[in-house]
Amino acid sequence: MVKEVLTGKLPIKMWLDDVEDGAMEQAVNLANFPYAFRHIALMPDCHQGFGMPIGGIMATREVIVPNAVGVDIGCGMCAVQTDVREISTVHLRKILEVIRSRIPLGHNHHKKSQNRSLMPEVSDDLPMTVVRREYESATRQLGTLGGGNHFIEIQKGSDGLIWVMVHSGSRNVGKQVADHYNRIATRLNDQMKSPVPRAHQLAYLQLDSEEGKQYIAEMRFCVKFAYASRKLMMERALGAMESILGKPFNCAPMINIAHNYAAFERHFDQDVVVHRKGATKATKDTTGIIPGSQGTNSYIVKGKGNRDSFESCSHGAGRTMGRKHAIKTLNLHDEVRKLESKGILHAIRSQRDLEEASSAYKDIIKVMELQKDLVDILVELSPMAVVKA
């Protein structure tokens, strides 16, 4: 399904039919980035981001680019298969109520710090300035959902079993780390008269610099924090199910995968830094998660280890319109009717909520079709009930 475009110093390999102009312009900037390696990969959910397209993968040598990771460092998905086969609508409504009482949504945080043993360790070898500054606040954000496209969803699998899925990130600590090091990178690039135009928003840090080492350490903390936060929310969501169903049930091991991070990997016989921004790892031994938009199906997948994608795949459906545009143009009645016709307990209650309506996103079925050479579908998950801010 891959298409190759030659518009810069490196090829751009795309797993989609068309790309919006803004995302393509950013991809060309990546292709001309002096430290980029081999080629740029664009997944079928690609759309314009900040500096680098969401749904993009760039491998680099010598440097790391904060904006190629993004502001929600470590954002990702987790999913658990239960041995429950049916849940009534009455029970689903009660479960959602309990989840909302146990997991703060949107800008809300826990009133008290959560168990500090769940927090990632802070390295003593480096200053980790931002993490140390934000640590106390982060202990109250642990196990909170956030807003935007983050969600908790109860789903029915094609395997006949009930699944629970959580999508969340590193909350404010991730944003603070991203913003802090992008500012530093921008200042340093200005001082060294970097060949990369500032307008490209691709300021970089040398891997062997103190600033680069500190960013990597703080980025890794945020990835671990986001995982710990998802895990805690999953435990509480499953606990809510158990409390309403009135009996214990068994669960398979949790699947977890991040989609905003940079990692040291080996590709095409070279050691490189792979930046995945809105993209997930899809090696042959990776079980991944590709969610749809609200009201559409999600997928548990197995990677195929496609070299051309840097062993990656999409992280979701991908937006077709910006949040403000969706709020302004979509019809609230139509979007609600689509969800309720499927019997889904949804989270669209006002015009503002339309920023997360399924019509604001690409068709997940087409997205999955475009990446058949990247992943195999293991389980298809149909939404039953969703919690959002």
N, C-alpha and C positions, 0 to 999 in steps of 0.2 A: 504493500500500500504506500510505500515511500516514494516521494517525488523529490527531485534534487533541483535546486535553484542556484545559479551562479551569478550573484550580484555584488559580491564583495571579495575579499582576499581568500576567504574560505567558503566552501559550499554550505548551503542551508538545506538540510534534509527534513522534509515535512510529511507528517502523517495526516494530512487534511487536504480537502479540495481547494479551499480558499482561505485567505488570511486577511483580517481587517488591516487597513492601511497603517494605522498606528503601530500595531504589533509587527507588521512586516518591516517598517522603518527601524524599529528596535532590533529586530533580528539581523538586519543588515549592519547595524552598528556593532552587534556582537561578532558578526563575520569579519569585521574590520578591526576588531579589538586585538592589539598587538600580541597579547599573551594567550589568546585562544588557540586551542589545539584541534587539529584534524577537520572538524566541521561543527556546525550548530545543529541541534535537533529540536524540532517543534512537534509537540504532541497534538492529537486531534481536538483537545480542549483549549488550544492556544487562544489567548486574547491579550490585549494590551495591558501592561503592568506599569511599574515604576522603574525605568531604566532597562529592565529585561522583561520580555513577555511572560505572563503566567502560562505555564505549560511549556516552558523552555528548558533546555539542558545545554550547559556550556562547560566544557573541560578546559582548564587552564594549566599553564606551567609557571612557576615562580611567584604567582600572586593569587590573592583571594579577593573577591569583590562583594562587599556587604549587600549592595542592591541586587546582586544576582542570587542572593538567599532570600531577601525580603524582610519585612518588618515583623511578621509573625513567625519567628524562628521556631522550627520544630513542629509547626502545625501539622496535624495528621489525623489518621483514622484509627479506631480500634473496633473490633467486632467480636462477639461471643455467640456461639451456637449453644442453645439450651436443649434439653430433652423434652421440653413442653411442646405440645402439638397444637393446642387451641387455647385462645383467650377470648372471652366474650367482650362485647363492646362495653358493657357495664364495668367489667373488671379493668379494661383498658383505661377508661376514664378515671377510675380510682388510682390506678398505677401512675398516670400522668400527674395527678394531684399530689401524690406522695413524692414523686421525683422533684416537682417544683418546690416542695417544702424542704427538701434536703440538699438541693443543688442550686446555688445562686445563679441567676441568669443576667445577661446583659452587663451593665456596669456594676452590678451588685457583687459584693465580696462576702466572705464569711465574717461574722462579727468577732470571732476569736481565731487565733492561729491554729492551723491544723497540725497534726502530729509531725513534729520536725524530723522524725526518723524517716518519713516519706520523701523528704527533700533531698535533692542531689547534693553530693559533697562539693564544697568550695575549695579549689586548689590553693594550697599554701605556697606554691612555687611562683605564682604570678599575682599581681595586684588584684585582678578581677574587680576593678573599680565599680562598675555599674552593678554587678550582681551583689556585691557587698552593700551597696547603697540601697538597693531595692529588696534585699533579702526579707526583711521583716514584713513588708507589704506583700511579698510573694507568698509568705506562709498563710496569708488570709485569702489569697487568690487561688491557691492549690485546690483543685476539685471544683472549680467554677467554670461555667460554660462559655461566657462571653456572648457576643452578638454577631451580627452579620450572617454569614452562611454556616455558622456553627450550629450543631444540632445533636439531639439524642433521639434515636428512632427505634421503634419496635417493629420488626419485620417478619414476614412469613417467607421461609426459604423454599426453593424448588425441591429441597430434600424433605419437605414436610414438617420441618421444625421451626420453632420461633427463635429469631436472632435479635440481639440488641447491638446497636451501632452508635458510636460516639465520634463526633468531629469537633476538635478543639485545638488550641495552640498554647503559646507560652504567655498569654495575657500581656500585662504591661511590661514585665521584665524583658520579654523578647523585643518589644518595640523600643524600649530604652537602649538596649544593647545595639540594635540595628542603627538607630538614629545617631548614637554616640560615635560609633566607629565609621559611619558614612561621613560624618562631619570631619573626623580626623583624616580619613582618606582623601576627602576633597581638599582640605588644607594642604596636606603633604603633596598631593598631585599638583596643586597650584604652585607650590614652592619649587618643585622639581621641573616645572614646565612640561608636564606630561603631554604626550602626543595625542591623548584621548580628549576630545573636546568636552568641556565641563557640561555642556548641554546634553550629552549622551547619558549622564547620570550613572556612569560606570567607574566611579573612583575606586581605586584598588589599593591594597596593602601588600607589601612584599612579605612572602612567607617567612623569611628569616629575620624580619624586623621585630622589634619589641612590640610594636602596635599590632602587627600581624599575628604574633603568637598570643597576645592578649585577646584579640578578637576571636581566634579559634577556640581558646579556652572558654570564653564567655558564651560563644555560640553553642558549644557542646553542652554547657550547663543548661542552656535554654531548651535544647532538644530533649535532654533528660527530664527537665522540669515539665515540659509539655506531656511527655509520656506518663510521668507520675500523676499528673493532673487527670489525664484521660482514664488511667487505671483506677483512680479513686472514684471518679464519677461512674465508671462502669460497675464497680462494686456496690455503689449506693443505688444505682438504677436496678441492678439485679436484686438487691435487698428489698427495694420497693415492690418488685414483682412478687417476690416470695411472701412478703407481708400481706399482700392483697389476695394472692392465690391460696394462702393458708397452709402451704406445705412446701417442704424443700424440694429442689430439683437439681439435676446434675448439669454441669457446663463443660464444654470442651475448652482447652487452653485458649487464652485470648490472642487474637491476631492483632498486631500493631504495626503501623507503617507511617513514617513521616513523609511530608512532601515539600518542605521548605528547609533546605540545609545544604551544606557543602561537605564532601567527604573525600578522603585520600583513597584513590582506587587505581587499579592498573588496567589500562585500555590500549589496544593496538600496540602492545609491548612497551608502553610508556607509563611512568608514574605521574598521575595528574590529579588535580583537584576538580571533582565533578560537582558543579553547582546545579542542583535541582530546585527549580522555583515553580511550584505547582506541578510537580512531576514526582513519580514514585519509582523506587528500585524495582526491577523486574528481571532479576537473574533467574537462572533455571531452578534454583532452590528457594526462591522467594514466593511466599503466599501473600498476596496483596489484596487491597480493597479499593474499588472504584465506585464511589457513590454517584447516584443520579441527583437531580434537583428535587425539591420538595414535591412529593406526589408521583415521582417516577422511580423505576427500579434501580437497585444497586447491585454490585457484583463482587463476589469473592473470586479471585483469579490466581492463576499460577503463571509466573514469568517464563518467557521462552529464551531469555538471555540474548536478545538481538543486539549484535555489536554496534550496528549503525545508530541505535537509539541510546548508546552508552548504557545498555541493559536497563532501560527505563520504559515507563508507560505513562498514560495520563493519570491525573489525580482526581478526575471527576468529569462532569459534562462540559463545563466551561461556559462563561457568560456570552450572550449575544447582544446584550444591551447594558448600559451602566445603571447603577442603582437609581439615580435621579430620573433618568429617562423611563425606567420601568414604572416608577411611582406615578409619573406624569401621564403615561400613555396606556398602561394596561387597565382593563376593566375589572373592578373588584368582584362584581357579581359573577362574571364569567369564570374568573380564576377559582372562586369558592365553589361554584357549581361543578367544575371539573374534578375537584378533590372530593367533594361530597358524593358525587356519582360513583366514585370508586369505594366509598365507605371509609375513607381515610380520616382519622382524627387529626386535623391539621392545625397550623399556627397562623393562618392568614385571617385577620380580624378587622384590619383597617387598610386604608389606601397606602399608608406607609409600609405595611408588610409586603406590598407587591414587589419590593426590591428583591424578595426571595421567592417569587412565584416561578413556577416551572417555565412559563413563557419567556422569562428573562434569560433562560439557559438554552444551550444547544440540545438537540435530540440525543439522549444517551444511547439509544439503540444504534444510531448512525456512528456515534463516537466509538462504540465497541466494535462495530464492523470495520472501521478504519484502522484499528490496531490489532487485527487478528494475527498478524505476524509478530506481535509483541507479547500477547498473553493468551492463555486459554481460560475460558470461564468454567469455574468449578461449581458455584452455586449462584442462582439468580434470586434476589431478595425483593419482595414486594412490600411497600410501606403499609403499615397498619395504623401507626400513631406516631406523632412527632412532637418533640418539645423544642421550642426556640424562644429566644428572648422577645 
